[in-house]
């Protein structure tokens, strides 16, 4: 199995060139998390809760919550980096 730097080489190079190394990597990470959230969300349609079939199973809900939280943290770091860049 290749690592993320090999798998995402072209995307990383493009974003790092446009945004710098740190912000570029965060942007790619955010895109990857968004893609994973979509996949888990689709999976949640088929793995519903036995108590309430209109919502995903509890483990899917927990994964979605953690991934959404991680995405929010990355977005906050990107905003902070933008503030620092603007202050320079």
Order of alpha helices (4+ residues) and beta strands (2+ residues): alpha-alpha-alpha-alpha
